[in-house]
Amino acid sequence: MIIHDDLSALVQEICDFYTHAELSLAYSEYLRGQVLIHSSHKALKEFKDIARSSDIPEKIIIANLYATIVKHDDLASTLIDYLHDPVFETLQYVVWRGPCHAVKSSAQQITEIEKIQYSEDSVLPSMAFPKQEYALLALDELTPPIMRRVQTSKVSRFQNVWFYLPPLLRNAFREVMESPISKYPKSTEEFPVPPKGGWHLYESQHRLPEIIRDLIPRVQQDFYIEECTFPGSLQRKKTKSLISMFSLPELYPDNREFDTISTNPLIWMILHGPSSEALYKSSGMDIIRVYFEMLVKHNLPIKDYVLHFVYDNDVKNNVSAICAGIPQLLEFCTKGSWIDIESLIDAIMIHEILPPLYPELPSREDAGFINLSTYDKPPIDPMTYREAIYPSIIRGILGLLGSLGILDFLSIIPNNHHYQLKGLKYLSPWDCIIHAKITDIGLILLGKQDEEVINIPETQDDPFLLDQERLIITVRGNAAHRQLAISQYAMRVGGQFFQVDPTVFTKGCRTVKDIQNKITQFRSLIGNELPDNWEQFFHDLIDKSNALIPEPTSIVFKLKDHPDLTRLFAIDPELKLLTKRAEGFRIIINKADLNRVKARLGDLGFFIE
């Protein structure tokens, strides 16, 4: 039998993923009948004589027939129309959503297992095979071998057995089966009906372009990358101080457990971004664009931050391609409309709008798992991937976009009944974001709106003016964060005017290094070159430091209480030449002269070790 070139890869895949016994079931139930019904079809002519026989053909022949039918739209459509509703629903699920359990998790008795069968002496899931009407689907056991359990007939069997389709066969069915959901997620221009507890609203209020240039040096001064490893890992007290200083919007501002969720990822991005000096002359929107491009170009360790609970031995992933698709993701968001996040993620996964996280799920040998708690570490199987891993990375990316002021959110309190991190009620702090709306900042980044639509109330040029004769600083505008920032170095003397003097500036400093660090921080805050009088002020601060300078070339000794010793240092010409007298019977000796002093004292009867 000739296998056409365009079918050879699919035929080989079917042979690899199905046993001869499984293909025999499919042949008897569906494929043979399709040949007899459509014997006049050109593609099936070479199978007519085989189908008239009652014998089961070889594996390669059945695989070729299966491939031929599914690759011809008219034949594949007829085959699908022939399926009973339960079989069609299972096939549709596997084609569009991926593998599914062959046995419902609630099935406890043998009689409740309707989709697979087994011999009477079967004790392991690997001995199961599909019932004849489900034979178009392949079976696999997805639980690692170490988790297998010998099962008796009175308890649920084969809970680890899944229906699936190999990739090429699945794609062939997709060509002729309608998707269960639309490619376009649900959205509404009306304010969504709130749940019983009401919505928690996050609005960027266009705050970030106004404050981000001042925010960056503060974050890079007060926080460290090492302490910002996952959402919520930052010290709450420091984060709350930053939120208060810059009036940053938060998703749950009045809930102590969740009141830093939106600021944490912003700090994380700033810590992984350029220095404040590199961005100081940029506008607020340009700085946001820098971080947005870092996200899109995968210049940030997103997977380690958002999926910190996933252990997969660093198997190959598509994170770079997912990040590159962020602008495409935002295209679903239209101005003024609230998009449903659940339907967005569903559409992304089913229609593969963005690539899957893994080209192939981690194998059993990779021993990948989700680290939920000490006792519960579910493997990375299709269920955990669909329910936990892929939604978490998409929601995490949306959360990062929200922290940049690109999206507004409607949410409920984070809670996940199925997947919870140790000590927390959720898998991801963005689990319960229900709706999102693109902001003017987002539309500007997509090139759909002019930057001028954002009205920043204060000029971003030179927010601090330094007097060139007096040590007076004028803070432009009424931004509280700027006045709070400058109050660390100067004292308010009225309105927007602050005065610097040595006592105020060096408050809290204990060493010269402390003073030098504070001067460096002040320079970073001001940004521009300092006037001469300010440079002189800082020169004088350093010059007055270390009033006592140690003399490394000299040693001080205290004379032993001996009348002859004291008299010798007063009258002996050589000792007088080599030493200097100090108070309290002390003498100062240059290190270079120490051996000569010891030798002279030895000559005079006084010995020194």
PESUL-V67155 format. One record per helix or strand of 2 or more residues. SS is the DSSP state (a for helix, b for strand). FROM is the first residue (numbers start at 1). TO is the last residue. Records with the same first field share a line. If there is no record, write none. Layout:
SS->FROM-TO + FROM-TO
//
This chain:
a->5-17 + 20-37 + 42-52 + 59-71 + 73-82 + 85-97 + 110-112 + 125-127 + 132-134 + 145-147 + 167-174 + 208-222 + 225-227 + 236-246 + 261-271 + 276-279 + 284-296 + 302-306 + 319-324 + 326-330 + 341-350 + 364-366 + 382-403 + 440-445 + 451-453 + 480-486 + 502-505 + 512-526 + 532-543 + 563-571 + 573-578 + 591-603
b->100-101 + 116-117 + 129-130 + 138-141 + 161-164 + 187-188 + 200-202 + 310-311 + 338-340 + 369-370 + 407-411 + 433-438 + 464-466 + 472-475 + 491-494 + 497-499 + 554-558 + 579-582 + 586-590
//
